[in-house]
Amino acid sequence: MHWHILGAGAIGLLWAAKLQKAGHQVTLILHTPEKLTRYNDTGHFQISHNDTSERFVAEAELASSETPISHLLVSTKSFAVIDAFATVQQRLSDSARVLLLHNGMGPQQQLTEKHPELEIWAGSTTDGAYFDQPFSLVRAGIGETHIGRLSACGNDRLFQELQGVDDQLHHATDIATVLWRKLAINCAINPLTALFNCRNGELLKYDDRRAAMAQICKEVDDVTRALGFTLFDRKLMEEAWDVAELTGNNHSSMQQDVSHHRPTEIETITGYLCGVADQANIATPANHLVLEAVRELSE
Ligand SMILES: NC(=O)c1ccc[n+]([C@@H]2O[C@H](COP(=O)([O-])OP(=O)(O)OC[C@H]3O[C@@H](n4cnc5c(N)ncnc54)[C@H](OP(=O)(O)O)[C@@H]3O)[C@@H](O)[C@H]2O)c1
């Protein structure tokens, strides 16, 4: 299959490499002409993991290119998904498949509602990667990726066609629950690590941080219960506690975004949760508080 990667950042390039290794053709859609020029100077990207480094040669182009797209992976940050998608929408072939691989919720639901004619998949990943130089990626951790079809349109063949791309790739028959699980954990950990400017594990060491986390978790439990989702077989606080402990030394992406003065994904994480809660008339004061506080930090 020929995959176009829209959002050739850490996750996009990781997937470009996985797809290419499994025999798929890959084209990177780069954000700006400057990025395309810089990429074309070498014509490759590389991925290092432990002591090894691999080089990948992939075609690259801009969204304004006119070649049709049959398989589109969107791996921008969540706040960029809708605008990025609009730049290539007219290039999608009639039977195109779109896979959205980003944190947070909102863009997946918006695109699925707006484009009932499209086969849209969504995913959630615990893979970890970051750049040490432009187009030079460090694979920080090998995680699991769950993908599932969100749209009524289409069939589940895409998953079979992706066999061999990643042995940690799983088919989620209920992708909405998978996305909600990730959202719930992100709500519990990410905004607080950004506000306290701390590592994940440092949320558990202080009474005030634990109390804030417990209140956020209780509200998320209230919302998901009202929506009829059973995310975990125990309270979110217990689940989030274990995740914060297991990833204790990690800096969350939101903490890193705030400390590097980059836009955060707060609107599609806590913002999405608060929007759903407000519509259902469920009070989420602790989540609203951190939403406003992270917004202020990001200004
Ligand atoms: N990195 C990880 O370890 C990791 C792990 C799990 C989940 N995730 C999630 O995966 C998603 C992607 O994260 P990431 O770390 O890969 O982000 P990233 O490195 O910032 O990559 C996003 C890429 O999208 C590009 N982009 C933005 N708007 C675009 C547009 N209109 N057209 C084309 N390209 C566009 C950006 O280009 P510019 O830089 O030029 O704007 C950037 O190269 C996020 O939701 C993140 O939370 C990441």
The ligand as an SDF file (V2000), in Angstrom:
LIG
                    3D

 48 52  0  0  0  0  0  0  0  0999 V2000
    6.4460   11.5260   20.5970 N   0  0  0  0  0  0  0  0  0  0  0  0
    5.9990   10.5750   21.3790 C   0  0  0  0  0  0  0  0  0  0  0  0
    6.7880    9.8680   22.0340 O   0  0  0  0  0  0  0  0  0  0  0  0
    4.5220   10.2960   21.5060 C   0  0  0  0  0  0  0  0  0  0  0  0
    4.1090    9.1590   22.2250 C   0  0  0  0  0  0  0  0  0  0  0  0
    2.7440    8.8680   22.2980 C   0  0  0  0  0  0  0  0  0  0  0  0
    1.8220    9.6950   21.6970 C   0  0  0  0  0  0  0  0  0  0  0  0
    2.2610   10.8150   21.0360 N   0  0  0  0  0  0  0  0  0  0  0  0
    1.2470   11.6550   20.4260 C   0  0  0  0  0  0  0  0  0  0  0  0
    1.3780   11.5880   19.0130 O   0  0  0  0  0  0  0  0  0  0  0  0
    1.0090   12.8400   18.4230 C   0  0  0  0  0  0  0  0  0  0  0  0
    2.1850   13.3410   17.6070 C   0  0  0  0  0  0  0  0  0  0  0  0
    3.2330   13.6330   18.5160 O   0  0  0  0  0  0  0  0  0  0  0  0
    4.7240   13.8680   18.0430 P   0  0  0  0  0  0  0  0  0  0  0  0
    5.5730   13.7770   19.2670 O   0  0  0  0  0  0  0  0  0  0  0  0
    5.0300   13.0080   16.8740 O   0  0  0  0  0  0  0  0  0  0  0  0
    4.6420   15.3890   17.6050 O   0  0  0  0  0  0  0  0  0  0  0  0
    5.6810   16.2150   16.7180 P   0  0  0  0  0  0  0  0  0  0  0  0
    7.0320   15.5670   16.7880 O   0  0  0  0  0  0  0  0  0  0  0  0
    5.5330   17.6420   17.0980 O   0  0  0  0  0  0  0  0  0  0  0  0
    5.1520   15.9890   15.2520 O   0  0  0  0  0  0  0  0  0  0  0  0
    4.0350   16.6250   14.7160 C   0  0  0  0  0  0  0  0  0  0  0  0
    4.3920   16.9920   13.2940 C   0  0  0  0  0  0  0  0  0  0  0  0
    3.2390   17.4760   12.6390 O   0  0  0  0  0  0  0  0  0  0  0  0
    3.6660   18.5070   11.7790 C   0  0  0  0  0  0  0  0  0  0  0  0
    2.5320   19.3270   11.3570 N   0  0  0  0  0  0  0  0  0  0  0  0
    1.7730   20.1790   12.0890 C   0  0  0  0  0  0  0  0  0  0  0  0
    0.8390   20.7540   11.3010 N   0  0  0  0  0  0  0  0  0  0  0  0
    1.0230   20.2550   10.0540 C   0  0  0  0  0  0  0  0  0  0  0  0
    0.3840   20.4810    8.8110 C   0  0  0  0  0  0  0  0  0  0  0  0
   -0.6410   21.3390    8.6860 N   0  0  0  0  0  0  0  0  0  0  0  0
    0.8380   19.8200    7.7190 N   0  0  0  0  0  0  0  0  0  0  0  0
    1.8730   18.9550    7.8270 C   0  0  0  0  0  0  0  0  0  0  0  0
    2.5320   18.6840    8.9810 N   0  0  0  0  0  0  0  0  0  0  0  0
    2.0990   19.3430   10.0820 C   0  0  0  0  0  0  0  0  0  0  0  0
    4.6750   19.2640   12.6100 C   0  0  0  0  0  0  0  0  0  0  0  0
    5.4490   20.1100   11.8110 O   0  0  0  0  0  0  0  0  0  0  0  0
    6.0070   21.4850   12.4640 P   0  0  0  0  0  0  0  0  0  0  0  0
    6.9000   21.0470   13.5770 O   0  0  0  0  0  0  0  0  0  0  0  0
    6.7090   22.1090   11.3200 O   0  0  0  0  0  0  0  0  0  0  0  0
    4.7990   22.2260   12.9370 O   0  0  0  0  0  0  0  0  0  0  0  0
    5.4590   18.0940   13.2050 C   0  0  0  0  0  0  0  0  0  0  0  0
    6.4710   17.6660   12.3280 O   0  0  0  0  0  0  0  0  0  0  0  0
    0.6230   13.7490   19.5990 C   0  0  0  0  0  0  0  0  0  0  0  0
   -0.7460   13.7170   19.8090 O   0  0  0  0  0  0  0  0  0  0  0  0
    1.3620   13.1260   20.7730 C   0  0  0  0  0  0  0  0  0  0  0  0
    0.7510   13.4340   22.0280 O   0  0  0  0  0  0  0  0  0  0  0  0
    3.5750   11.1320   20.9250 C   0  0  0  0  0  0  0  0  0  0  0  0
  1  2  1  0
  2  3  2  0
  2  4  1  0
  4  5  1  0
  4 48  2  0
  5  6  2  0
  6  7  1  0
  7  8  2  0
  8  9  1  0
  8 48  1  0
  9 10  1  0
  9 46  1  0
 10 11  1  0
 11 12  1  0
 11 44  1  0
 12 13  1  0
 13 14  1  0
 14 15  2  0
 14 16  1  0
 14 17  1  0
 17 18  1  0
 18 19  2  0
 18 20  1  0
 18 21  1  0
 21 22  1  0
 22 23  1  0
 23 24  1  0
 23 42  1  0
 24 25  1  0
 25 26  1  0
 25 36  1  0
 26 27  1  0
 26 35  1  0
 27 28  2  0
 28 29  1  0
 29 30  1  0
 29 35  2  0
 30 31  1  0
 30 32  2  0
 32 33  1  0
 33 34  2  0
 34 35  1  0
 36 37  1  0
 36 42  1  0
 37 38  1  0
 38 39  2  0
 38 40  1  0
 38 41  1  0
 42 43  1  0
 44 45  1  0
 44 46  1  0
 46 47  1  0
M  CHG  2   8   1  16  -1
M  END
$$$$
